[in-house]
Amino acid sequence: MEESKEKLRLRFQAETDVVIEPYPEDWKQYAEWLENLAIKELNNEMVKENELLLKKIREAMDALEEGIKSV
């Protein structure tokens, strides 16, 4: 766990050029960066889910259209 935290802190420092010191402003900025990282991951998951749902809707519409044409 500590290794993961250290990797995240180093990644944060590399991306933002902010070295985390024991000052509240640094930790606030670090927390906001973590939130943004989590938001990006959630957005990516939502896009994948939406693409899957759209594919299923298209398949259902194609099946419905095929059923209507065969009647």
Secondary structure by P-SEA (a helix, b strand, c coil): caaaaaaaaaaaaaaccccccccaaaaaaaaaaaaaaaaaaaaaaaaaaaaaaaaaaaaaaaaaaaaaaac
